[in-house]
C-alpha cells in the first residue's frame, strides 16, 4: 500500500497576482538544489489520522503557522516513484516567510563519520507566481499546481 502524505497549497493575492507559498527542504542533500526541489508544506499521514488534520499539522511543523481556512480539496496525486500519494488542499493565508520556524531532524553527517547533526525540515520558504512555482516544484507535485491554476483561471 502506498504511503499517504498530506499538504496545503497556501496562496495569496499580492500586488495584483496570485502567489503560492513553497518550502525548500533542509539538510545537506538539498542545500545546493533549487529548481525542481521545492515542495508544498506536507508530510506523512499517521495511521487513523484525518488527512486534512495531518496537512494542517505538517504545515505547523514545517513553517510554524496553521492557516485557518477555508480549505478547498485539490486532489490526490500518485508520485512518480509510485510509493507515495500526496493529498492536497488549497487555503488562502498571509504568511511572513521571514518568521517561519521548522522542526528539525537528525542524521549522520558527513556520511560514515559517526557524527549526528540536526537540520531543519525546511530551510526556507518563499512566495512564487504560478509560473515561477511550476519551475521550482518537484516534478511529482506540479500537477497539484496545475489543477489549482485551472480552478483559478484569472491568476
C-alpha positions as CSV (number, residue, x, y, z in Angstrom):
1,X,0.0,0.0,0.0
2,X,1.3,3.5,-0.9
3,X,2.1,5.8,1.9
4,X,0.0,8.9,2.1
5,X,1.3,12.4,2.5
6,X,-1.0,15.5,3.0
7,X,-0.3,19.1,2.5
8,X,-1.5,22.6,1.8
9,X,-1.0,24.8,-1.2
10,X,-1.1,28.2,0.6
11,X,-1.9,31.1,-1.7
12,X,-2.4,34.9,-1.6
13,X,-3.1,37.8,-3.8
14,X,-0.1,40.1,-3.8
15,X,0.4,43.2,-6.0
16,X,-2.3,42.1,-8.4
17,X,-1.1,38.5,-8.9
18,X,-1.8,35.1,-7.3
19,X,1.2,33.7,-5.4
20,X,1.8,30.3,-3.7
21,X,4.0,29.5,-0.8
22,X,6.6,26.8,-1.3
23,X,9.1,25.4,1.1
24,X,12.7,24.2,0.4
25,X,13.8,21.0,2.2
26,X,16.6,21.4,4.8
27,X,19.6,19.2,5.1
28,X,22.8,18.7,3.2
29,X,21.3,16.7,0.3
30,X,19.1,19.7,-0.8
31,X,21.5,22.6,0.1
32,X,22.6,23.3,-3.4
33,X,19.4,22.4,-5.2
34,X,16.8,24.9,-6.3
35,X,14.7,24.4,-9.4
36,X,12.7,21.2,-9.2
37,X,13.4,20.8,-5.4
38,X,10.7,22.9,-3.7
39,X,7.5,21.5,-2.2
40,X,4.2,22.4,-0.8
41,X,4.3,22.1,3.0
42,X,3.3,18.5,3.6
43,X,4.1,15.3,5.4
44,X,3.0,11.7,6.2
45,X,-0.5,10.9,7.4
46,X,-0.4,8.9,10.6
47,X,-2.4,5.7,10.9
48,X,-6.1,6.6,11.5
49,X,-5.4,10.3,11.2
50,X,-7.8,12.6,9.2
51,X,-5.9,13.7,6.1
52,X,-6.8,17.4,6.4
53,X,-5.8,17.3,10.1
54,X,-2.5,15.8,9.0
55,X,-1.9,18.5,6.4
56,X,-2.6,21.2,9.0
57,X,-0.2,19.5,11.5
58,X,2.5,19.2,8.9
59,X,2.3,22.8,7.9
60,X,2.6,23.8,11.6
61,X,5.6,21.6,12.0
62,X,7.3,22.8,8.8
63,X,6.7,26.6,8.9
64,X,5.3,27.3,12.4
65,X,1.9,28.6,11.2
66,X,-1.5,26.9,10.9
67,X,-3.8,28.5,8.3
68,X,-7.5,28.6,9.5
69,X,-9.2,28.0,6.1
70,X,-11.4,27.8,4.2
71,X,-9.7,24.7,2.7
72,X,-10.5,23.6,-0.8
73,X,-9.7,20.0,-1.8
74,X,-7.4,19.9,-4.9
75,X,-6.8,16.2,-5.3
76,X,-4.7,13.1,-4.7
77,X,-1.6,12.6,-6.7
78,X,0.4,9.5,-7.1
79,X,4.1,10.4,-7.1
80,X,6.5,9.3,-9.9
81,X,8.2,6.7,-7.6
82,X,4.8,5.1,-7.2
83,X,5.3,4.6,-3.5
84,X,3.5,7.7,-2.2
85,X,0.3,9.6,-2.8
86,X,0.2,13.3,-2.0
87,X,-3.3,14.7,-1.0
88,X,-3.5,18.4,-1.3
89,X,-5.9,21.3,-0.3
90,X,-5.6,25.0,-1.1
91,X,-6.0,27.7,1.5
92,X,-5.7,31.4,1.4
93,X,-3.3,32.8,4.0
94,X,-0.8,35.6,4.5
95,X,2.4,34.1,5.9
96,X,5.5,36.1,6.8
97,X,8.3,34.0,5.3
98,X,10.9,35.7,7.5
99,X,9.2,34.3,10.5
100,X,8.9,30.6,9.6
101,X,10.0,28.1,12.3
102,X,10.6,24.5,11.3
103,X,11.0,21.2,13.2
104,X,14.4,19.6,12.8
105,X,15.6,16.1,12.1
106,X,18.9,14.3,13.0
107,X,21.1,12.4,10.5
108,X,24.6,11.1,10.3
109,X,26.6,13.8,8.6
110,X,29.1,13.6,6.9
111,X,28.3,10.1,5.7
112,X,30.0,7.3,7.6
113,X,31.5,9.8,10.0
114,X,29.6,8.5,13.1
115,X,28.6,12.1,13.8
116,X,25.0,13.1,14.1
117,X,23.8,16.6,13.1
118,X,20.5,18.4,13.4
119,X,19.0,20.0,10.3
120,X,15.7,21.9,9.8
121,X,13.0,20.1,7.9
122,X,12.5,23.3,5.9
123,X,15.4,25.7,5.5
124,X,13.4,28.5,3.8
125,X,10.0,29.4,2.3
126,X,9.2,31.8,-0.5
127,X,6.2,33.2,-2.4
128,X,6.2,32.4,-6.1
129,X,3.9,33.3,-9.0
130,X,2.2,30.2,-10.6
131,X,4.7,30.3,-13.4
132,X,7.7,30.5,-11.1
133,X,6.3,27.8,-8.8
134,X,5.9,25.4,-11.8
135,X,9.7,25.7,-12.2
136,X,10.6,25.4,-8.5
137,X,8.3,22.5,-7.6
138,X,9.3,18.8,-7.5
139,X,8.0,17.2,-10.7
140,X,5.5,15.0,-8.9
141,X,3.8,18.0,-7.3
142,X,3.4,20.1,-10.5
143,X,0.0,18.5,-11.2
144,X,-1.2,19.9,-7.9
145,X,-0.2,23.4,-9.0
146,X,-1.8,22.9,-12.5
147,X,-5.1,21.7,-11.0
148,X,-5.1,24.7,-8.6
149,X,-4.3,27.1,-11.5
150,X,-7.2,25.6,-13.6
151,X,-9.6,26.4,-10.8
152,X,-8.2,30.0,-10.7
153,X,-8.1,31.0,-14.4
154,X,-7.7,34.7,-13.7
155,X,-4.4,34.1,-12.0
